[in-house]
Amino acid sequence: MTIHSVASIRRARRFQDRRREKAAAVIATMARGASLNLTHTQKGSVFSLNGTVVAPKIALAVVNDVRVCSVNDGLFPATPQTWRYVEP
């Protein structure tokens, strides 16, 4: 078991805060009418917002937000590829 120092705890919290801030910025853009899209390429899956690439961990945080809803217009019904902001 490791004992964490104050500096290591702050570093971990700053990392999580930056991730939350980026997710909040994506959700704010979606609130103005943009949609988050998932595209499958030869190199893997890519999330994009108005043509800007969104990191997968940020996109998953956005998708799990209660204000974001799947439009479900993917190739198969169980695989959504577009998410939009909905009013709570």
C-alpha atoms as one frame of an Amber mdcrd trajectory, in Angstrom:
protein
   0.000   0.000   0.000   1.384   3.382  -0.964   1.018   6.529   1.000   0.214
   9.388  -1.327   1.862  12.727  -0.837   0.038  16.027  -0.980   1.719  16.811
  -4.306   0.647  13.519  -5.898  -2.942  14.010  -4.755  -3.001  17.550  -6.170
  -1.543  16.319  -9.456  -4.228  13.632  -9.771  -6.990  16.098  -8.936  -5.683
  18.650 -11.463  -5.715  15.924 -14.108  -9.358  15.089 -13.312 -10.292  18.794
 -13.199  -8.827  19.365 -16.664 -10.780  16.393 -17.999 -14.008  17.711 -16.428
 -13.386  21.205 -17.852 -12.903  19.794 -21.354 -16.080  17.717 -21.042 -17.989
  20.783 -19.821 -16.714  22.786 -22.822 -17.944  20.048 -25.195 -21.348  19.975
 -23.478 -21.595  23.780 -23.685 -20.907  23.602 -27.421 -23.524  20.888 -27.759
 -26.031  23.081 -25.884 -25.631  25.626 -28.683 -26.741  23.036 -31.267 -23.685
  20.966 -32.180 -23.745  17.169 -32.106 -21.077  14.691 -31.054 -20.408  12.121
 -33.777 -18.616   8.785 -33.708 -16.886   7.782 -36.943 -15.163   4.478 -37.577
 -11.948   4.729 -39.602  -9.220   2.281 -40.557  -7.191   3.420 -37.537 -10.083
   3.086 -35.079 -13.012   5.086 -33.733 -12.928   8.882 -33.787 -15.262  11.200
 -31.878 -15.774  14.625 -33.444 -17.666  17.785 -32.604 -18.187  20.163 -35.550
 -15.166  18.624 -37.276 -12.930  18.929 -34.206 -11.578  15.662 -32.816 -12.548
  14.948 -29.223 -10.429  12.606 -27.084 -12.159   9.280 -26.392 -12.065   9.657
 -22.585 -13.603  13.149 -22.852 -16.245  11.892 -25.276 -17.190   9.027 -22.970
 -17.576  11.466 -20.084 -19.856  13.587 -22.285 -21.903  10.594 -23.463 -22.470
   9.530 -19.845 -23.858  12.956 -18.890 -27.606  13.018 -18.199 -28.106  16.042
 -20.471 -26.774  14.200 -23.530 -29.016  11.808 -25.448 -28.253   9.331 -28.206
 -29.991  10.048 -31.503 -29.382   6.393 -32.450 -28.819   6.833 -36.162 -25.980
   4.324 -36.387 -25.673   1.450 -38.788 -27.248  -0.919 -36.284 -29.964   0.034
 -33.741 -27.812  -0.882 -30.733 -24.827   1.261 -31.808 -25.543   4.982 -31.644
 -23.182   7.242 -33.547 -24.636  10.668 -32.811 -25.380  12.347 -29.496 -27.191
  15.631 -28.887 -27.811  17.907 -25.944 -31.344  17.764 -24.521 -32.969  20.203
 -22.124 -33.345  18.693 -18.634
